[in-house]
Amino acid sequence: KYLLIFDFDETIINENSDDSIVRAAPGQVLPEHIRQTYREGFYNEYMQRVLAYMGDQGVKMGDFKTVYENIPLSPGMPDLFQFLSKNHELFEIILISDANMFGIECSLRAAGFYSLFRKIFSNPSGFDKRGYFTLGPYHSHKCLDCPANMCKRKILTEYLTERAQEEVEFERVFYVGDGANDFCPSVTLTSGDVAFPRKGYPMHRMTQEMEKKQPGAFQATVVPWDSAAEVARYLQEVLKK
């Protein structure tokens, strides 16, 4: 059995969903005073302020849901998901994302692929008594390379440990992502594993830089993609062997 890990923003979907939901804000823009509160590494806290502002403006659950349901999938992603649906008994599929649970569920259900995922790891979110969209951090960690609220390497390592205790061992691990926070967990992959960074995005650049500076340090095979159909083709070849 193979383990396949997906990121969400700019991987499964072709946008950053945190930017997308601004379409539900009045005039589809955020005021400058909110935008200026962003600090590097504290994006989750920044989004909490964005959502509070949108709540104050009367943006409701249905408005957010509509936006999430209409975010386009990345090129080739439907092909990849069709392929995985046909071969679902061979892959255990999980999603690790710094977006939020509500948005991911809306998006995947609308696309018809929610049931492919055994587990989704993302920031907790929901609607409070006032009907405001609320967001929390996923966990705390000691990784210096990741945002304060989430280290994907920690999530992946804990997941593999938990599955090993349940006597599930994976022949190979495949990781599909795009961001710097996807590079962190991909460094733990071994020589039999495959990292699929989206071409020209931070994860891709970081794997290239690491290869230049420390040849051989990044152990996984790197297969960059423009269209997720390329990922599907690669996995198809793996199944033939």
Disulfide bonds with the S-S distance in Angstrom:
none
